[in-house]
Every structure is written in structure tokens, then in C-alpha cells.
Amino acid sequence: MAAIWPRRKGWEVRRRAACAPTREARRRAICAYESSSSNSIRRWQGRGARRLELHSALRSGMFFLAWKNLVKEPTRFVLTLMGVTFAVVLLFFNLGAYLGFVEAFAVLVDHSNADVWITLENNVNFDAARPFPERKLWKVRQVKGIEWAEPVIKGWSSMKLGNGATETVMVVGSDPDGRIGWPWKLREGRVRDLRAERAIIVDESALAKLGGLAVGDRIEVFDTRMEVVGISEGVRTFTTYPIVFTRYETAKRLAVVYRARGNDEVTFIVAKLAAGASQQEVLARLRTISGVDVYTKEAFAWNTRKYWIVQTGVGLGFGVTALLGFFVGMIIVGQTIYASTLEHLREFGTLKALGATNGDLLLVIVYQAIVNASIGYGAGLILAVLAQRWYEQLGLILVNSTSLKLFMLGVTLVMCVTASVLPIRRAFQIDPATVFRG
């Protein structure tokens, strides 16, 4: 603009200089033009510098302005944080519970040290397993490329509690001196204590349901007096039925179906590949054994999860519930932040009156969203972690992994920022003069 104004006036000055009667008069006219042009440029440059200085001051203090804008009305700020916190807790419990159920579908398969799982023919998952002849174990051990192979018993039994009630339990039997790796984590006791004929290990998640059992207690399982020799950790299934670990031979006597059918059957055969062996070649050799199906550990775990998620509808129901909770949380955060942004339009008008640009307003709004998201996420995470132990005491599973926490933080930030910028058009169109009206 500073260059345009002198250029426009220059035509008039040159016209007057051309009409001047003498050379001296023409020189004075041109000097007057140059002097007025320089003054005009300096005036326009001064105004631009002042505007730039004001804009720099505003931008450098945008975060402080955003914070002051929020805490100016503590009640509104607290209500906004409560909405974000509630949404975070809701999302955390829904997603954590769903991931916990999915993880529990194949928890024993995931924590085995085996590479291969062998089942009865047409048996595609862990929970629907049926017995098959134990003599298949010797054929598996003779296959080239197998380092070791062990039998596993999985069945159902009943435990008589101290108050006279009975509780259905899942009995899992394997060689305590073997290499399958169950149970993988103990709070008390030792795995080798399962060598005793009447020894069992129960998981800590089932202690309350089983009457507060402790190491050394004796309890009746399927009319057989058993001694608790250990307490495991992290061994829970989505069915909430307690899992009881014992040695392979004892499990055959405790599991109902095996007591009725005899001692010459097994539920699974698990095997480890020898170092350097080709997985595909070993699997092909194993599949020549009649009457069995052969799976890698990963495939068997996925088949089990797929069975519960898709075929039974149980996992799908939990998934829909988690998804609905996710959207409810998004709506709560969106509505809360959106309303908070609209209520601060007058403050945005003040900023525009001071010379703030639309970009400055956007920065303030985003900063406010980040503050709300950060504080609300922190409070929600603390509440969720505190409530987790109560949740797990009910025998339920809640995943609380670092990846889930980071995902939740990202979701909270995205929801808050998105909800804040939705009314941005109204903030951009606000008239600065509104701050001077009553």
C-alpha cells in the first residue's frame, strides 16, 4: 500500500513539473514529491511494524491466554474436565474389557512353549477339544524335526468348597518336569511341587470364589482330597471358571470325561520344533498321521478366538458393546468441548479487537482442547487404574497395557481438538465490536 499511494500521486506531480515555467520550478516540484513519498512510506512502515509487534506478542502468549480463558470461570472448566474424565473412564473400561476377553480366549495356548498343537480331527479350537488316543503321542515323537512332544489333559470337574457348595473348575494336566511352561507365573509355590500325586495349583483370580484358599489348604476335587501347593498369576479365562493345574496322570482322574472313558486318551499333543527344522516340512509330516489335525500355535490361538468372536457371537456382543461405549465417549467429549468453545466466543472477539488473526484464534482453541484433553485423560486414567483391582476381584479381565494407554491418549486428544474446531467458523466470523456492546 505504501508503494501504491506514491505511485498514484506521482502522475499528478510529474504533470505539474512538466507545466512549470522554469527548470528550477520543475526541480522544486520533484523534490516535494520525493519528500512526501518518503514520509508516506515511513508512516505505513511504522504502522506495519506496530501491527507485527502486536501480532508477535499475541502469538507468544497464546498458551497463557488459552489457560487464562479456561480458568477464568472455574465452574465451567471443572464441568468440562468432568465430561472428558467420564468419557476416558468409559472408553478405558470398554476397550480394556474387550481386549481382556479376546486375550483370555486363548490364554493357555499363547503362554505355551510349544510350536505345534495337535488335536482330534475336525477339532478347530481349544475349548471344544475332544479326547483322542494317546498312542498318537509316540508317532509324533518319531517325526523328524520334532525336539520334544508332550500330552495335555483339559477337562471339567467339580470342587467342593468349605461351606459345602460346589464350584465347576477347569482341570489342566501336564508333566510338571516337562517344557510346556504351565503355569508361567507363580505368586506362591513351585511348579515342581505338582509332582506329588494329589497336588494342585490354583490362580489368584479364583481365590475369593473358592473360599479364600491358601497354600497348604486341602480341598476335595471330584471326590479326591487335593492339596494346594501353589498360587498362580494371570491365568484366567473369559468364562470366569477357575483353572486348576495338576500333573498329567492326576488330571485323568479328576476330569469327568476321562474318568469315564479310561486312561488311554489325551486332549492335546503339543510339540516343539528342533532347531533348524523347516516348519512347513515338519507340519506336512505330522499331517500324515491319521485321525488328527495339526496347527501352529498362532493358528490354533486365532481359531479359538475366531470361534468365540464370530461363531458363538459372544465376542461380537462384547465388541459391539465396546464400540457403543467408544462412540458414547466421543459424543460426551464432543458436546462438552463444543459447548465450552461456543461460550468463549466473546473472549475471541476481544482477541480480534486486539489485532489477532484467525490463525491466532485457531491456536488458542487448539491449546484449550489440549489442556482439557491432558487433564481429563490424566484424571480418567487414575480413576480407571484405581477401579481396576475392584473389577478384577469380580473375576473379570481388564487389559491395562502401555499401548492401550497411548491409544487412549491419542483418541482423547483427537476428540477434544476435533470438537473444539467444529465451531471455528463462528469464531472467525465474530465482529470485534461485540466486546464493546452490553
C-alpha positions in Angstrom: 0.0 0.0 0.0 2.9 2.3 0.8 4.2 1.9 -2.8 0.8 2.3 -4.4 -0.1 5.7 -2.9 3.1 7.5 -4.0 2.8 5.9 -7.5 -0.7 7.3 -7.9 0.3 10.7 -6.7 3.4 10.7 -8.9 1.4 11.2 -12.1 0.0 14.5 -10.7 3.4 15.7 -9.6 5.0 14.9 -13.0 2.2 16.7 -14.7 2.7 19.8 -12.6 6.5 19.6 -13.1 6.1 19.4 -16.9 3.9 22.6 -16.8 6.4 24.6 -14.6 7.7 27.7 -16.4 11.4 27.2 -15.4 13.8 24.4 -14.7 14.2 25.5 -11.1 10.4 25.3 -10.6 10.3 21.8 -12.1 13.2 20.7 -9.7 11.3 22.0 -6.6 8.2 20.1 -7.6 10.0 16.8 -8.0 11.8 17.3 -4.6 8.5 18.0 -2.9 7.1 14.8 -4.4 10.0 12.6 -3.2 9.9 14.1 0.3 6.1 13.5 0.7 6.6 9.9 -0.7 9.3 9.1 1.8 7.2 10.3 4.7 4.2 8.3 3.5 6.3 5.1 3.2 7.7 5.7 6.7 4.2 6.2 8.1 3.0 3.0 6.5 6.0 1.0 7.6 5.6 2.3 11.2 2.0 1.1 11.2 3.0 -2.3 9.8 5.8 -2.7 12.4 3.4 -1.9 15.2 0.9 -4.5 13.9 3.7 -7.0 13.6 4.9 -6.3 17.1 1.3 -6.7 18.4 0.9 -10.0 16.5 4.2 -11.4 17.8 3.2 -10.5 21.3 -0.2 -12.2 20.9 1.3 -15.4 19.4 4.0 -15.7 22.0 1.4 -15.7 24.8 -1.3 -17.9 23.1 -0.9 -20.8 25.6 -1.1 -18.4 28.5 -4.2 -16.8 27.0 -5.8 -20.2 26.5 -5.1 -21.2 30.1 -6.5 -17.9 31.5 -9.5 -18.2 29.2 -10.3 -21.6 30.8 -9.7 -20.9 34.4 -11.5 -17.6 34.3 -14.7 -19.5 35.0 -13.7 -22.4 37.3 -17.2 -24.0 37.3 -17.3 -24.2 33.6 -13.8 -25.5 33.4 -14.4 -28.2 36.1 -17.6 -29.4 34.3 -15.7 -29.7 31.0 -13.0 -31.7 32.7 -15.6 -34.0 34.4 -17.1 -34.7 31.0 -13.7 -35.6 29.5 -12.8 -37.7 32.5 -16.0 -39.7 32.5 -15.6 -40.4 28.7 -12.0 -41.6 29.3 -13.1 -43.9 32.1 -15.9 -45.3 29.9 -13.6 -45.8 26.9 -10.9 -47.4 29.0 -13.2 -49.9 30.6 -15.0 -50.8 27.4 -11.8 -51.3 25.3 -9.8 -52.8 28.2 -12.6 -55.3 29.0 -13.0 -56.3 25.3 -9.3 -56.7 24.8 -9.2 -58.7 28.0 -11.9 -61.1 26.8 -10.1 -61.5 23.4 -6.8 -62.2 25.2 -8.5 -64.7 27.6 -10.0 -66.8 24.7 -6.6 -68.5 24.1 -4.5 -67.6 27.1 -3.2 -71.1 27.7 -2.3 -71.5 24.0 -0.5 -68.1 23.9 1.6 -69.0 27.0 2.7 -72.4 25.9 6.3 -73.1 24.9 5.2 -75.3 22.0 5.3 -74.5 18.3 2.7 -77.1 17.2 -0.7 -78.1 18.6 -2.2 -81.5 17.6 -5.9 -82.2 18.2 -8.5 -84.7 17.3 -9.6 -84.5 13.6 -12.1 -81.6 12.9 -11.4 -80.0 16.3 -10.6 -76.4 15.5 -10.3 -74.7 18.8 -9.1 -75.1 22.4 -12.4 -75.0 24.2 -14.3 -77.6 22.1 -11.5 -80.1 22.3 -12.4 -83.8 22.4 -10.2 -86.8 23.5 -8.2 -89.0 21.1 -6.0 -92.0 21.5 -2.8 -91.4 23.5 -0.8 -93.7 21.2 -0.6 -90.8 18.7 2.0 -89.2 21.0 4.6 -91.9 20.1 4.0 -91.3 16.4 4.5 -87.6 16.9 7.8 -88.1 18.8 9.1 -90.2 15.9 8.6 -87.5 13.3 11.8 -86.0 12.0 12.2 -82.3 13.1 10.4 -82.7 16.5 12.6 -81.8 19.5 10.0 -82.8 22.1 6.3 -83.6 22.4 4.1 -83.8 25.5 0.5 -84.8 26.2 -2.0 -82.4 27.7 -5.3 -83.1 29.5 -8.1 -80.4 29.6 -11.4 -81.3 31.2 -14.0 -80.2 33.7 -14.5 -81.2 37.2 -16.2 -80.1 40.4 -14.6 -78.7 43.6 -16.3 -79.0 47.0 -15.8 -75.7 49.0 -15.5 -75.3 52.7 -19.1 -74.1 53.0 -20.5 -77.2 51.3 -21.1 -75.6 47.9 -19.6 -76.9 44.7 -17.8 -75.0 42.0 -17.1 -76.1 38.4 -13.4 -75.9 37.6 -11.3 -76.5 34.5 -8.6 -79.1 35.2 -5.4 -78.8 33.1 -2.9 -81.6 33.4 0.7 -81.7 32.0 4.1 -83.0 33.0 5.5 -80.8 35.8 9.0 -81.7 34.7 8.1 -81.0 31.1 8.8 -78.0 28.9 5.3 -76.8 28.1 5.6 -73.9 30.6 2.4 -74.0 32.7 1.7 -72.2 34.9 4.0 -69.5 33.6 3.9 -67.2 36.7 3.6 -68.1 40.4 2.8 -65.9 43.3 3.5 -68.7 45.8 4.9 -72.3 45.5 6.8 -74.1 42.8 5.8 -75.9 39.6 7.8 -79.0 40.6 5.6 -79.4 43.7 3.0 -80.7 41.3 5.0 -84.0 41.2 3.0 -85.0 44.2 0.1 -87.3 43.3 -2.6 -85.1 44.9 -1.2 -81.6 44.4 -2.9 -78.7 42.6 -2.1 -75.0 41.8 -5.0 -72.5 41.5 -4.9 -69.0 40.2 -5.2 -65.9 42.4 -8.2 -64.6 40.5 -10.2 -67.5 41.8 -9.2 -67.4 45.4 -12.3 -65.4 46.5 -14.6 -67.7 44.6 -13.0 -70.8 46.0 -13.4 -69.6 49.6 -10.0 -67.9 50.1 -7.8 -70.9 49.5 -4.1 -70.6 50.6 -1.0 -72.8 50.0 -1.3 -75.8 52.3 -5.1 -76.0 52.3 -6.8 -79.3 51.4 -9.9 -79.4 49.3 -12.0 -82.0 47.6 -12.0 -82.2 43.8 -14.2 -84.8 42.3 -14.3 -86.9 45.4 -10.5 -86.8 45.7 -8.7 -85.0 48.5 -6.2 -82.5 47.0 -3.6 -80.1 48.5 -3.0 -76.6 47.2 0.8 -76.3 46.6 0.9 -73.0 44.7 -0.9 -69.9 43.6 -0.5 -68.7 40.0 -1.0 -65.3 38.5 -2.6 -64.2 35.2 -4.3 -67.5 34.4 -7.9 -66.5 33.7 -10.4 -67.4 31.0 -13.3 -65.3 29.9 -15.7 -67.9 31.3 -14.6 -67.0 34.8 -14.3 -70.7 35.7 -11.3 -71.3 38.0 -8.4 -73.1 36.4 -6.7 -75.9 38.4 -3.2 -77.1 37.3 -2.1 -80.6 38.2 0.1 -83.4 36.9 -0.9 -85.3 33.8 -1.8 -88.6 35.5 -3.8 -86.9 38.2 -5.8 -84.8 35.7 -7.1 -88.0 34.2 -8.7 -89.0 37.5 -10.1 -85.5 38.2 -11.6 -84.7 34.8 -15.1 -86.3 34.5 -14.9 -87.3 30.9 -11.5 -89.1 31.3 -12.5 -91.0 34.4 -15.5 -92.4 32.4 -13.5 -93.2 29.2 -10.3 -94.6 30.7 -6.7 -93.6 30.8 -5.6 -94.2 27.2 -6.8 -90.8 25.8 -5.4 -87.3 25.6 -6.8 -83.9 24.8 -3.9 -82.3 23.0 -0.3 -83.1 22.0 2.0 -80.1 22.0 5.4 -80.2 20.3 8.5 -78.1 19.8 10.3 -78.0 16.5 14.0 -78.9 16.5 16.5 -76.1 15.8 16.9 -75.5 12.1 13.9 -77.7 11.2 11.6 -76.4 8.4 8.2 -75.7 9.9 6.3 -76.5 6.7 8.1 -79.8 6.2 7.5 -80.9 9.8 3.8 -79.9 9.6 3.5 -81.9 6.4 5.0 -85.0 8.1 2.7 -84.6 11.1 -0.3 -84.3 8.9 0.3 -87.8 7.6 -0.7 -89.2 11.0 -4.3 -90.3 10.6 -7.2 -89.0 12.8 -5.6 -85.8 13.9 -5.4 -82.1 12.9 -2.1 -80.1 13.1 -1.9 -76.4 13.8 0.8 -73.9 14.5 0.5 -72.2 17.9 -0.5 -68.9 16.3 -3.1 -70.6 14.0 -4.7 -72.5 16.9 -4.9 -69.4 19.1 -6.5 -67.5 16.2 -9.0 -70.3 15.5 -10.0 -70.3 19.2 -10.6 -66.5 19.2 -12.4 -66.6 15.9 -14.7 -69.3 17.3 -15.8 -67.2 20.2 -15.9 -63.9 18.4 -17.6 -64.9 15.2 -19.3 -68.3 15.5 -20.7 -68.0 19.0 -21.4 -64.3 18.9 -20.0 -63.8 22.4 -17.0 -61.8 21.3 -19.2 -59.9 18.8 -21.5 -58.9 21.5 -18.7 -57.6 23.6 -17.2 -55.9 20.6 -20.5 -54.1 19.8 -20.7 -53.0 23.5 -17.2 -51.7 23.4 -17.9 -49.8 20.1 -21.0 -48.3 21.5 -19.1 -47.2 24.6 -16.5 -45.7 22.4 -19.0 -43.6 20.4 -20.8 -42.5 23.6 -17.5 -41.3 25.0 -16.8 -39.4 21.8 -20.2 -37.8 21.9 -19.7 -36.8 25.6 -16.3 -35.2 24.9 -17.5 -33.6 21.6 -20.6 -32.0 23.2 -18.7 -30.8 26.3 -15.8 -29.2 24.3 -18.1 -27.8 21.6 -20.3 -26.1 24.2 -17.2 -24.8 26.0 -15.8 -23.3 22.8 -19.1 -21.5 22.0 -19.2 -20.0 25.4 -15.8 -18.3 24.9 -16.8 -16.5 21.7 -16.8 -13.1 23.4 -13.2 -13.7 24.5 -12.3 -14.5 20.9 -13.9 -11.2 19.9 -11.6 -9.4 22.4 -8.6 -11.1 20.8 -9.7 -10.0 17.3 -10.2 -6.4 18.6 -6.6 -6.5 19.8 -5.4 -7.5 16.3 -5.4 -11.3 16.5 -5.8 -13.2 13.2 -7.9 -16.2 12.5 -4.8 -18.3 12.8 -4.2 -16.9 16.3 -7.8 -17.8 17.3 -7.3 -21.3 16.0 -4.2 -21.7 18.0 -5.9 -20.6 21.2 -8.8 -23.0 20.6 -6.4 -25.9 19.9 -4.4 -25.1 23.1 -7.6 -25.1 25.1 -8.5 -28.5 23.7 -5.1 -29.9 24.5 -5.4 -28.6 28.1 -8.8 -30.2 28.5 -7.7 -33.5 26.9 -4.5 -33.8 29.0 -6.0 -33.1 32.4 -9.2 -35.1 31.7 -7.1 -38.0 30.4 -4.9 -38.0 33.4 -7.8 -37.9 35.9 -9.7 -40.6 33.9 -6.6 -42.9 33.8 -6.1 -42.6 37.5 -9.7 -43.5 38.3 -9.6 -46.4 35.8 -6.4 -47.8 37.4 -7.9 -47.4 40.9 -11.0 -49.2 39.8 -9.2 -52.0 38.0 -8.4 -54.1 41.1 -12.1 -54.0 42.1 -13.0 -55.0 38.6 -10.6 -57.9 38.6 -11.8 -59.1 42.1 -15.0 -59.9 40.3 -13.1 -62.4 38.2 -13.2 -60.2 35.1 -10.2 -59.3 32.9 -9.2 -55.8 32.1 -6.2 -55.1 29.8 -4.1 -52.1 31.0 -1.2 -52.2 28.6 1.0 -49.3 27.6 -0.2 -49.5 24.0 -3.8 -49.1 25.2 -2.9 -46.1 27.3 -1.1 -44.4 24.4 -4.0 -45.2 22.1 -6.5 -43.7 24.6 -4.3 -40.6 24.9 -4.3 -40.1 21.1 -8.1 -40.7 20.9 -8.7 -38.2 23.7 -6.6 -35.5 22.0 -8.2 -36.1 18.6 -11.7 -36.0 20.1 -11.1 -32.8 22.0 -9.3 -31.0 19.2 -12.0 -32.0 16.6 -14.8 -30.9 18.9 -13.1 -27.6 19.5 -12.5 -26.7 15.9 -16.1 -27.5 14.8 -17.4 -24.1 15.9 -14.3 -22.4 14.5 -16.2 -20.7 11.7 -18.3 -18.7 14.2 -15.1 -17.6 16.0 -13.6 -16.5 12.7 -16.8 -14.5 11.7 -17.2 -12.8 15.1 -17.3 -9.0 15.0 -14.6 -7.4 17.2 -17.1 -4.7 18.1 -19.2 -7.2 20.1 -16.8 -6.8 23.0 -17.9 -3.2 23.4 -21.6 -4.0 23.4 -23.5 -4.7 26.6 
